[in-house]
Amino acid sequence: MPENSKLTMDKLVSLCQRRGFIFPSSDIYGGLSGCWDYGPLGIELKRNVMEAWWRTIVQQRDDVVGIDTSILMNPKVWEASGHIVNFRDPLVECKNCHLRWKADDLKENKCPSCGGELTEERMFNTMFKTHAGPIEEDAAVVYLRPETAQGMFVNFQNVVNTTRKRLPFGIAQQGPAFRNEITTGNFIFRSREFELMEFEYFVKPGTQDQWFEYWVNERFNWYLKLGVKKDHLKLHRKKKEDLAHYAIAGADIEYDFPWGWGELEGIASRGAYDLTQHANASGKSMEYFDDETKEHYVPYVVEPSLGAGRAILTFLCDAFDEEPDKDETRVVFHFHPDIAPIKVAVLPLSKKENLAKYARDVFDALRPCFTTQYDDTQSIGRRYRRQDELGTPYCVTVDFESLEDNMATIRERDSMNQIRVPVAALKNTLLAKLAGEDIMVLPEGGKVVEKKQG
Ligand code: ATP
């Protein structure tokens, strides 16, 4: 990976564990392959990533609405969608060490672990199966959804009828998905349980290519707006022969992870395949009435699909840095403020009672506005470093002078610059800075004093 060559997965995994971002699932029992738990910081990061996506795709658009469908669905859904027949990976097993591998992932026809000979490929359905109700019989089989998309297709008419949306419009959904991956790995990149963020953008047949390009662009730019470096991202357009038979076009947004380029998000132009399959299998019409042309037709769909874990891993890798700092190294996550798990830390210079009370009041005034942490342990320098390691964009320091002049110091993570502002202006100044405006919001008569960097 370019300038982050210092970042290895081992380093990232251990930092994530040490600081409470991400732990192996059921860790005290040795973990469970492909499953991860988000700790106190990780959950904030994950919520921020998912909310940033929701804000962009749903909240700020007239033409996309959200939905939240159940994980378990009528198994006929998966027959109609083709998952029962086609959601399969080629599995091979090492004849020597018996490890199993996904044949697609192998560069050579031998076991990557011991070099042993591999069995013939056999197809393995990666949907998790379970039973609904107390009797484990075939009639009770249900699947844990491997994607959220089908919940949106089967609700197409419900959404059209209740929202009166006209084409083009989209339905968006976030939520857990499960895939019984043959091999898991690369931390949260490939897990067996993960959260998806997907939307189906329905368009008039004939306009799909322009919408496909539009969404490829929008999605690529989303990462740039959230601070991901442009040369760490690339677009991989799929060749016709690599597409599913019904697909019109497909592209992956790839990120330069520490082990190399990997798929971050997939965008697919799927034609009328999904709605038509459900119309045929359910006997219910999936047609749309176009009031402008007075035609009935089944819309085409463009689908951008992103795993929250891969987005989180991208933001972690891209924001990570180790900078020389006097004799030491400053470890810092340069998260975009929208993504940063903690926005502001309030740090009283000392634990003395009168100062602690003052700092607590400052903290209480800020915490309703953004995720704020109070930290009064160790030296101020160490506390700044700890917040850098969590990626906190701003620290507010309250000292004994504050008791006299009602001013506090704001210290910025990336530049480490410090400014002193009136306590009464803290909230609005921080809100403006977190929103990307480099201004100071002062009450009338307020003044700002620049302080030396530290
Ligand atoms: P891959 O080729 O990496 O298995 P895919 O092509 O099967 O991925 P899609 O079915 O297109 O992936 O899934 C859409 C998105 O879901 C992916 O771009 C990725 O962000 C995410 N995703 C897929 N599988 C996993 C997984 N096992 N763990 C975490 N995220 C996943």
Boltz pocket constraint, residues with backbone or C-beta under 6 A from the ligand:
constraints:
  - pocket:
      binder: B
      contacts: [[A, 179], [A, 181], [A, 188], [A, 189], [A, 190], [A, 191], [A, 192], [A, 193], [A, 194], [A, 195], [A, 196], [A, 263], [A, 264], [A, 265], [A, 266], [A, 305], [A, 306], [A, 307], [A, 308], [A, 309], [A, 310]]
      max_distance: 6.0
